[in-house]
């Protein structure tokens, strides 16, 4: 019985430590720097900068107080944190212009894939390396979303054999390549091919 309680306490301590580390990671300087970089590209006015700064300070103060609350359980903590961040989001919505909101939303789409896949990050990298236009980004993103939907449908189709799934997935990837070649310019396609050659040479 004694060993059981010691094990339970150790597990609780490990969980608490891991939980605290995740909090520090989510609220750490790296996350703040990423957000600051996105906001800088919006060309905020002096008044907007002051309002954004005040909103961030208010949020950081609330989060710091929340982190110090040792009496709160995990569920309540998450709910409180979500409410604080939602409040900040609403404040930001009142500060930014409609055009700035669209720019920020586009940057988030390019840097983070909402489904947790690599597609969003890869698209952002492609835009930087190839100098994609906004129209090209929109077309590629639409193709990627359509491709992911088709791939999911094939993988979830239990009536298909492994060989049939493999062949259909291969067909979809070929279709994706063809679509991409129609969207990109010749110069951009050459850049992609040169990049592939460099990667192969380095392997």
C-alpha positions in Angstrom: 0.0 0.0 0.0 2.8 2.3 0.9 4.5 1.7 -2.4 1.3 2.4 -4.2 1.0 5.9 -2.6 4.6 6.7 -3.3 4.1 5.7 -7.0 0.9 7.8 -7.2 2.7 10.8 -5.7 5.6 10.4 -8.1 3.2 10.3 -11.0 1.4 13.4 -9.8 4.7 15.3 -9.5 5.8 14.2 -13.0 2.5 15.3 -14.4 2.7 18.7 -12.7 6.2 19.3 -13.9 5.3 18.4 -17.4 2.2 20.5 -17.3 4.2 23.5 -16.0 6.8 23.0 -18.8 4.1 23.1 -21.4 2.7 26.3 -20.0 6.1 27.9 -20.1 6.6 26.7 -23.7 3.2 28.1 -24.8 3.7 31.4 -23.1 7.4 31.7 -23.7 9.5 34.2 -25.6 9.6 32.2 -28.8 5.8 32.2 -29.2 5.7 35.9 -28.4 8.5 36.6 -31.0 6.5 34.8 -33.7 3.4 36.8 -33.0 5.3 40.0 -32.9 6.9 39.2 -36.3 3.4 38.7 -37.8 2.1 42.0 -36.3 5.1 44.0 -37.5 4.3 43.1 -41.1 0.9 44.8 -40.8 2.3 48.3 -40.7 0.4 49.3 -37.6 -0.1 53.0 -36.9 1.5 54.6 -33.7 -1.9 54.5 -32.0 -2.5 50.8 -32.9 0.9 49.9 -31.6 0.1 51.4 -28.2 -3.2 49.7 -28.1 -1.7 46.3 -29.1 1.1 46.8 -26.5 -1.5 47.5 -23.8 -3.6 44.5 -24.8 -0.6 42.2 -24.6 0.5 43.5 -21.2 -3.0 43.0 -19.9 -3.1 39.4 -21.2 0.4 38.6 -19.9 -0.6 39.9 -16.4 -3.7 37.7 -16.4 -1.8 34.7 -17.6 1.0 35.2 -15.0 -1.6 35.4 -12.2 -3.3 32.3 -13.6 0.0 30.4 -13.6 0.6 31.2 -9.9 -2.8 29.8 -8.9 -1.9 26.4 -7.3 -5.4 25.6 -6.2 -6.9 25.4 -9.7 -7.4 22.0 -11.4 -6.2 21.4 -15.0 -9.7 21.7 -16.5 -10.5 25.0 -14.9 -7.0 26.3 -15.8 -7.5 25.5 -19.4 -10.9 27.1 -19.5 -9.6 30.2 -17.8 -6.6 30.5 -20.1 -8.9 30.0 -23.2 -11.1 32.8 -21.9 -8.1 35.2 -21.4 -6.8 34.5 -24.9 -10.3 34.8 -26.4 -10.6 38.2 -24.7 -7.2 39.3 -26.2 -8.4 38.1 -29.6 -11.5 40.2 -29.4 -9.4 43.2 -28.3 -7.2 42.8 -31.3 -10.2 42.5 -33.6 -11.3 46.0 -32.4 -7.8 47.5 -33.0 -7.0 46.1 -36.5 -8.5 47.3 -39.8 -10.4 44.8 -42.0 -7.4 44.7 -44.4 -5.0 44.0 -41.5 -7.2 41.2 -40.2 -7.1 39.6 -43.7 -3.3 39.9 -43.9 -2.9 38.4 -40.4 -5.3 35.5 -41.2 -3.3 34.7 -44.4 0.0 34.7 -42.6 -1.4 32.3 -40.0 -2.7 30.0 -42.8 0.7 29.9 -44.4 2.7 29.3 -41.3 0.5 26.8 -39.5 -1.6 24.0 -41.0 -4.8 23.8 -38.9 -5.0 20.0 -39.4 -1.5 19.5 -38.0 -0.1 18.4 -41.3 3.0 19.7 -43.1 1.0 21.3 -45.9 0.6 24.7 -44.4 4.2 25.1 -43.4 5.4 23.8 -46.8 3.2 26.3 -48.6 4.7 29.2 -46.6 8.2 28.0 -47.5 7.2 27.7 -51.1 5.9 31.3 -51.1 9.2 32.6 -49.7 11.5 30.5 -51.9 9.5 30.8 -55.2 8.1 34.3 -54.7 4.5 33.1 -55.2 1.7 35.6 -55.8 -1.3 35.7 -53.5 -3.4 34.2 -56.3 -0.9 31.3 -56.7 -1.0 30.7 -52.9 -4.8 30.5 -53.0 -4.8 28.1 -55.9 -2.2 25.8 -54.4 -3.9 25.8 -51.0 -7.2 24.8 -52.7 -5.5 22.0 -54.5 -3.8 20.8 -51.3 -7.1 20.8 -49.4 -8.8 18.8 -52.3 -5.9 16.4 -52.3 -6.1 15.8 -48.6 -9.8 15.1 -48.8 -9.3 12.6 -51.6 -6.5 10.8 -49.8 -8.6 10.6 -46.6 -11.5 9.1 -48.6 -9.3 6.5 -50.1 -7.7 5.5 -46.8 -11.1 5.3 -45.1 -12.6 3.2 -47.9 -12.5 -0.4 -46.4 -13.8 -1.9 -49.7 -10.4 -1.1 -51.4 -7.5 -3.5 -51.2 -4.0 -2.2 -50.2 -2.9 -2.4 -53.8 -5.9 -0.5 -55.0 -5.4 2.2 -52.4 -1.7 2.5 -53.4 -2.6 2.9 -57.0 -5.2 5.5 -56.4 -3.0 7.5 -54.0 -0.3 7.4 -56.7 -2.8 8.8 -59.2 -3.8 11.6 -56.9 -0.1 12.6 -56.3 0.4 12.7 -60.1 -2.7 14.8 -60.5 -1.3 17.2 -57.8 2.0 17.5 -59.7 0.1 18.3 -62.9 -2.0 20.9 -61.2 1.0 22.5 -59.6 2.8 22.7 -63.0 -0.2 24.7 -64.4 -0.1 27.2 -61.5 3.6 27.8 -61.4 5.6 29.7 -64.0 8.5 28.1 -65.9 11.0 29.9 -63.7 9.4 28.7 -60.5 9.3 25.1 -61.8 13.0 25.3 -62.6 13.7 26.6 -59.1 11.9 23.5 -57.6 13.9 21.1 -59.8 17.2 22.8 -58.9 16.3 22.5 -55.2 15.5 18.8 -55.6 18.9 18.3 -57.3 20.7 20.0 -54.5 18.9 17.9 -51.9 19.8 14.7 -53.8 23.4 15.8 -54.1 23.6 16.3 -50.4 22.2 12.9 -49.5 
